[in-house]
Amino acid sequence: MRVLLVEDEKNLSSAVCRLLSREHIVADPVYNGPDGLDCALSGGYDAIILDVMLPGMDGFAILDRVRAEGLKTPIMMLTARGDLQDRVRGLQGGADYYLPKPFQMEELIACLRAITRRGDGAPVMELAYGGVSLSEKDAKLQCDASGQSVKLGAKEYQLMELFLRNPGQILPKETLIERVWGYESDAEYNNLEVYVSFLRKKLSFIGAKLKIKASRGLGYSLEEGA
């Protein structure tokens, strides 16, 4: 497999290239938008890993041009811009997956293999665990057993996504605040507790068996329970 990696953070790019090499995947790194577009339009790649914030041309513009040219190469958006609106913009523009930074390398590999296995180009639109699924298309949380669903707000969605990507793991409060509110935010633990409370109520409303458990002094985890 040959992959185009368009990422201007050279340390991250090098780390991803090393990881892909260990998986017997050849990666061609480029570090700005115009070069990324030129390489993408060559059509010589099995997949493209595309950052949004790039010098010269942003990732959304590259995505639009690539899809306008009729190229169906699977594209994974890899970016620190994790707002729901950005994800929807990428997916509606023809991206196959939207992976926010920071991320686990194992997840990147799994997602890359998933989008290159599909022949129809359909985007990955759901996360699921414990009989509950979260739709990226319309930000709805649904319980399989009850059939009930509920719409999540932007921060509720981002918080629930983190829990579903890391089921059973204790996520530190600092990590949750940084990922949902941003590194420069002045949000406090009280803000997080309010949104955790919102999610607990919505999980209960749809009849889910999942619980958001607080571990004193550590953080929160998503657990299966009665």
N, C-alpha and C positions, 0 to 999 in steps of 0.2 A: 504494500500500500504506500502511496506517495501523498503527502499532505503539505499544503501551503499554510504557513504560520505567519500571520500579519499581526505583529505585536511590537510596540515601540519600547517596552521595558526590556532591555537587553538581558538583564539577569534572569527575569522570568522566562524570556524566550529561550535562553540557553538551557534552563532547567527542564522546560517542556521538551526541547529537542533531545536532551539526554534520555528522558523518560521514554519518548517515542522510539528512540533507537533501541532501547532495551526490549521493546515490544516488537522489534523488527519492522518498524514503520519509518520510512524515510521522510524527513521533514526539511523543507526549504524555508528558512526564515527570511522575512523582509521587515523593514522597520518604519515604513511610512506608507501613507495612503496611495499616492500615485504608483509606486512600485508594486504595491499589493494589487491594485486594479490591473496593471499590465500583466502580472503573473497569473492572476485569476482568469483573465480573459483568454489566456493561452489554452485553457481547457485541458491541461495535462495533469490534473490532480484528481485523486479519488475523494478528497474532502478539503475543506478550507476552515481553518480556525482563525476567526476574525475579531480583532479588538474594535471597540467603537471609537475611543478617543485616540486619534492618530494624527500626526503632523501631515499637512498637505491636503488631506481628504479624510473625512470621518468614515467609520465603518458602515453607517447607514447608507451613505452615498455610494460606497463600493457595492454593497448588497443590491441597491436599486439598479445600478448599471449592469451588474452580472446577471440579474434576473431579467432585465429588459433585453439583454442580448440572447436570451433563451437558454442560458447554461443552467443545467439542473444539478450541478455539483452540490452535494450536501454541505451546508454551512453551519458551523457552530459559532455563535456570538460569545466572545469571552471578554468580560468587561467588569469594571468596578461600578458601572452605572446599573444598579440593581432595581431601580424603581419599576413598578408595575407598568407604567406608561411606556417606558423604554423597552420592556420585554414584549409588550403587545406590538409596539412599533416594529421591532425586529421580526417577530413571527408573522405579522401581517405583510411585511416586506418580502417574505420568502425564506427566512432563516429556518433551519430545522431544529435548532436547540439554542437556549439562552442560558449560559452558565455564568453566574456572578462570581466575582472575586471577593474574598479568597476562596479557594476551592481545594478539595482533596484530589491529588493526582490520580488516584484510583477511579474517582468519579469521572474525570476527564476522559480517561481511557475507555471506560464503560460506555459513556455517551457517544464517543467517537465511533466505537464499534457498532453501536446501535443505529446511528444515522447512516452509516455506510452499508449496513445489512439491508436496510429498507430499499425497495425498488420503486416505491410509489412517491417518495419525497414527502410523505405526510409528516408534519411536525409532531414531536413528542409534546403532548399537551397536558398530561396528568402526572401527578405524584400520588402514590397510594400506600397505605399501611393500615393494618388492623381493621380492614373493612371500611376505611374512610378514604375518599379520593379528593384531590384538590385540582380543579380545572384551571389551567393557565389562561385559557381562552376567555372565560367569563368570571374568573375569581370566585367560583362557587365551591363550597365545601359540602360534600355529599356522603351520606351513610348508606352503604349497600343494603344493609339489613332492613332499614326502615323506609328507604327510598326518599327520605327527607333531605333537603338541601338548603343552604343559606348563603347569601352573598357576603363576602368579606370586604372590608375596607382595605386601602393600600397597605397600611402598616400591619393590619391583622394578617393580610395575605403573606407579606414578607416574613413575619414571625412564624406563621404556620408552615411555610415552606421550609424554613430552617429546621423546625421540629421533624417534619416528614423526611427530610434528607438525612437526619441523624437520629432515627428512632432508638429509644432506650439509652441514649447517651446524655449525660449531664452537660448542658451547655452553660458556660459561665455567664453571669449577668452582663459583664463587660463586653463579652463577645456578641451577645444578642443586641445590646444597645449600639455597638459599633456597626453591626451589619444592617440594622433596621433604620437607625437614626443618622448614621454616618460618624466618621472619626472626629469631625469638628463640631458635632452637636453638643449642646449643653443639656441634653436630656438626662434625667436622673433615674434612679431605681424605681421611684414612684411611677414614672411614666410607663416603664416596663410592666410593673405590677398591674396597672390599669388595663393594659392591652392583653396580658395573660388572663385577667379576669373576664374580659370580653370573649376571648377564645373559649374559655371554659364554659361559659354560658351558651355559646353557639354549638359547641360539641354536645352539650346536654340537650339542647333544643332539637338537634337532628337525631338524637337517640344513639350516639356513638358510644362504644365501649372504651374509647381512648381517654386517658386522663393526663393532664399536664401536672406533673409532680414537682413540688418544690423541695430542694435539698438545702437545708439551712446552711447559709454561709458559702454555698457552692453555686447554685443556679437552678435551672429547670430541665426536666426531661419529659419526653412523650412516652407514656407507658400504656400497655394493654391491661385492662382490668375490668372487673364487673361494675 
